Amino acid sequence: MKALVRNIVCCSCLLLLSIVSINASADNVSLIGDVNDDGFVNVSDIVCVVNHILGKTNDVFSFDRADVNGDRKVNVSDLVCIINIVMDNTNDTSTDTIKVVYQGETVSIEGNFNKKRLNASVNAANVKVASLGKHPYVCLVEGESLDGSLVVDADTTCTLILNGLQLTSQQSAAVSFPKKQKVNVELPKGSQNILADASFRVEEDGTNACLYCKSSLTFTGKGTLTVSGKYGHGIASSKNITVDGSNLIIADAIKNGIHCDKFTLKKGQIDLHLQNEASKGIKAKEELVIKGGTIKGDAMGGITNEDGDLSYSSLLKSDGTMSVSDGTIALKSSGEGGRCISVDGNMEITGGSMSLECYGDGGKYTNEDGEEDYYTPKCITVDDSVFIKSGDITCLSTGLGGKGIVAGQFLAIGSEEKDGETEDPRIRVGTKGECIINNVDEDLRFGCPKGIKADSTLVIYGGNIAVTTGGMGGEGVECNGIMYIKGGTLECNTYDDGINVGKSIDISGGRVYCCSVDNDGIDSNGSIIISGGIVASVNQKKPNESFDSEKGQFSLFGGIVFGIGSGAVKVKTSSYPCYSTPFDRYGVGPWDRGLILTEGKYVYVKKNEKVIMALRNDNKASRSFVTISSPSFIENDYYTISEGDCPVDASHVLWDKLYFDCSPNNEYPIVEIQVQTY
């Protein structure tokens, strides 16, 4: 190949010496073939491509402009194309350039193109550019018009350069590509471009957006494009849309801000502003991929209800899958039942940062079956499964029934296989609203706030997770099926249950702290199994437990366990020595109902002047029930439960609440206990 390159260059050398370089545009806007980005297509660009092919370094080299034939490779074929451009050769691989300048009600057309291959027609300020072959071409557009449009009608690759264009159409899309051509929209650095379409169509032309493309659409360059979709979508493609460095602003859209089959953000920034009911910021039918860049958005629209079939406003929506590997996402939804992110298939998060806020309320409605149902706002809602392997996620939902992260099937946090490079995820979730339906007399609550929820299975392999809920019915983590905690740190400070599971919870590692104001710390409608890790659970009031299992299916096989609640916990079986304060309503022991402990003090478990464990007591009830287990316990040995201030020389610390293997500075003996296996 190197020899071939040298031969091509040598054969063309004498001709090139006499060729005058072609100016890329009057404003030095870069074009295809302008490899070194100097505003000209000349011998210097040929040298750059030769250097690239020979493996030599160029000071400036644009891969996209060197890839003239659009095959995503830079080789001899592209070198020949650029030579032909410089020589003004008219063979099939040359590139035509047309410049469209809007001037109010008129338009001027100029450029360097072969009229047999490319032509333009003008009607007032409405322009139609037509390509008559398979030749790649460049369309440079600038100027202003309040009653104009641009239609690019071709079947071949087009580079559309918007360099300070302000275009509003009064009868159609502002810019449209009605045929199946690959389009690259280039926004030169510093350029400000504004597009707005008509709120109706004078003639039905199939365009449902302000900027419409029937094929794939790519945005490059560091300029800005602001779009208002007054008829339907802001930007729409029948195939894929990729943003690679540009700044796109969706000022408004009747339907979706960006609409396509697959959407990919590599670099750049997207600003979404939604005001209409059930509108979507970015809607992907198949796949939504975030690899970098920034997405910011706010949505004010609520729901639409068609015979019980609800549609919600969502800032990011995928009918298929969604993946986030890098970048920054900051979204706010204030509409009724609004969602920040909504995915019908699976969602995978392996990096990046998310800040998601929902301020709208949930509510009741009559569904398609004629039954009373309810809807709730959600920061992240996924119909299938969610995999959060890394990244930083913050979710806040303040309205009635608001939820943070919801998975319709499986939810995994952290990774089972550590590769040594991926950091564990950091997740912060908060809800402030109450449940939608609250029948106090029958103790029935529906549409309750949830921090994190999975309908089938929830697994925590690792990560740093904190969940807070402040309203009636607010639960921290809920799983209707089975929940596993194998590692990581989970802290739940909640109004209702800290953790609630439908079938069972299995804790074999990690660190868990749950503190519930109005219900159980950890509640299972089936079994609770703890075989490892450090688990602390506190119930603050009412006759509820730190660990509540169905019919006492609570098993301890390892780990450090410390529970303080207003109700007694029954341990079914254990392979390690443990103790649980019995509920003695007959006063046989030194207590008649639990222990008299002080709220805010630390409860110590002591052996021979050494405190084995100490947990801050947040129980507001007059009597408390303690459940403890530790590898330090010796079968049938006696220990003292006492209380005092925060230990000052703890060798091991779990947050600021649980300590072990330490010596406190003072204590008040309560009762002596005996630990044993069950």
Summary of the structure (lengths in Angstrom):
residues: 678
radius of gyration: 32.8
end to end distance: 78.5
largest distance: 111.1
contacts: 2649
relative contact order: 0.04
helix: 7%
strand: 51%
